[in-house]
Every structure is written in C-alpha cells, then in structure tokens.
Amino acid sequence: MTDSKLNYVGPIPRTLAFERGRPAWWRRIPVAGLLIVGLPTLLAAIYFLLIASPRYVSEARFLVRSAGQSAPTSLGVALQGVGIAPTQTDAFAVHEYVTSRDGLAALSRRYDIWNILAPPGADAFSRFPRPWEGRSNEALYKGFQRYITVGYDSATGISTLRVEAFRPRDAQALTEALLSSSEDLVNRMNERSSADAVSDALRSRDEARQRLSLAQQELTAFRNREQFLDPTAAAAEGNELIGGLLAQVATLRADRAQLASEAPSSPQLPIFDSRIAAYTAQIASERAKLAGAAGSLAPKISIYEDLSLNREFADRELTQATAAVVTAEQEARRQKLYLDRIVNPSLPDEASEPKRWLSILTVFASMVLIYGVGWLVYAGVREHRQD
C-alpha cells in the first residue's frame, strides 16, 4: 500500500514569504540629485528669468590695412600661428588698445563709465561693481573686460567690436568712442613711422647740402685767390700756345737750314738765329708757367682738381639724399595704416544679453554632468569596499 503525497500549489501565505513592505514615496526621492542638479537649476532660473537685467549689445566691424597690404590669407594666418609669418597683422595692435587701460582712459575722458556700468535698476550680479569687487581703477579695468569683446576673422581680415551696456544709447556711444580713439591711435602710429623714416632722410639731405655748400665755398675761395676760373683750361691754353711756338721754331729752323745750304754767308742767318732764340725763350717761359717753377700751374691744378672732386662727390651725395627723401616719403605713404569702418556702431532695439534659457540649460547640463560623475565615483568606491 503506497502512501499518497499531497503538494500545495496555491499562493504562499504572507506569513511564510517574509515579504518586506515598499518604502514610503518620500524615501524614493533622490535627495542628492535634487540638491546637486535641481537646486542650482532653480536658482539659475529665478535669477535669469526674474532678476537678471537686460543688456544691449552694439556691434561694429572695421578693417585695419595699409595702402600696399591686402587681406591676410589662411596660409598667412597659419604661418603667424607658428611664428614665421612675414608680416604682423596690424589689426592686433588696435585690438590690444581697445582692451587696454589706455582705451579705458580715453573712454573715461568722454563718459562717466561708473554711471554707465551701474545704472539705477541694474541687478547686483550684472552691473559693476559686483558685491565682491572693489571700486578702484584696477577693478574698473578688470570689470570693463566683461562688457567688451573684440573678434577677428582670419579669412577676411575684418575685426568685430561688441560692447554691452544696460541702455542702447550707452552701448552705441561706447562703441563709437572706442572706434574713434582707435582711429586716433592709427593716426599717431602713422605720424611716428612717417616722422622716423622721413626725418632720417631729411637729416641726411641737409648734411649733404651743407657739405656741397662748403665744397663750393672752398672752390670759390681758390678761384678768387689764384685768379683762375679753371686752371685746367689755362693749362690747356698754355699747352696750345707752346705747341704753336714749337711749330714756329720748327718752321724757322727749316727755313734757316735751307738758306744756309743755299747761301752760307747770307746776312739773314743771324736774323733767323735771333728769332729762333726768342721763340725758344718764350717756349721755356710758357713751360715754366705750367710746371717746374714756384708759381706754376701744376700744384694749382692739383688743388683745383681735389676741390672739384670734393664738390662733385658732395653734389652726387646731395642727389642721392634727395632721392632717398622722395623714396622715404613714398614708402611712408605706402605703409600708412587705415582704419576702414565696414559697419558703423549699431543702435540695438532689443536686449540680446543675457541669453536666459541658454544659460539655464547650461547650468542644468553642467550640474547633471557633475552629478553623474560623482555618482559613478561613489558607486565605484562602494563596490570596491564590498569586494
């Protein structure tokens, strides 16, 4: 006789299942997530949607170039990045000035920057100074950087200037003042470069002119002292005279030789001899005037040639210096910088800053990222401890 076996297939009694009750709903709320993600996002929403003051942006675009310079190419900008560019883009000098203390000082001479950056009604976190900032000039310079942006397009060479303010007219006025002071800077740079280049050439030309005047005075004094306009010409005339006298002597000697052969006892032979002696004495006298004697022309010609050579060199130097002045002036005009306004400062009719929803979304995404990284670190540490 077999024993029968009964199997229970119904639900397990709750007393035997040891089932735990579900926790309360408030315990299932991720408190850490709310504190790390929700609270900052809520605060950001309250600030950007209810508190943040609107800011207006005035924009202007300009191009800094020289008369002989074209817009920089992409290759030129790439070469500048590695430090082997052939030329330096002149727009960067203007960029540095716009964001410098000198640029801020130029604005302060025309406008009350403190009043513009802290108008009535502006919130404490947008205006200057913020609660943790001081009221010194250095703090003003650092705070002003939040309201100004200068960009550069390497493909076109065009610079973009953006200035923020709490009133549209203030933004436009500040942008216009910065552009005007930048134009003054470019003009001053042109004046300095032109003055440096041309002044050296003018100084060299004046020195060459003085040397030419001194050489001319020395030559004139020599002519007055020696009573010769040109000793070289006088020597040429003396040589011509000596040549004529030698020709006469040769003719007389030929005639005397012929007469002596035909009539050795002719009474005209002594006449020929006296004439030949007179011509010979005259030739010796003229030769003494040219060289050999103390008052001859030879040393005078040497001095005259030196003075003439000095004057010729001074004249050539003056010609070259004058040409250098013309070249320097042309080069200065060719390298002269120009600030061309492509877009004048705009008058905004709508506030473009702050970007409220984008800022809120940025805060939310940043907090979610921080929370996710923190949770992963915490999970890794807990798993490591359990192992």
PyMOL commands that set and color helices and strands:
alter all, ss='L'
color gray80, all
select helices_A, chain A and resi 14-17+25-28+31-51+74-81+91-98+101-110+113-117+137-147+168-226+231-262+269-290+297-334+356-386
alter helices_A, ss='H'
color red, helices_A
select strands_A, chain A and resi 56-66+148-152+159-165+337-343
alter strands_A, ss='S'
color yellow, strands_A
deselect
rebuild
show_as cartoon
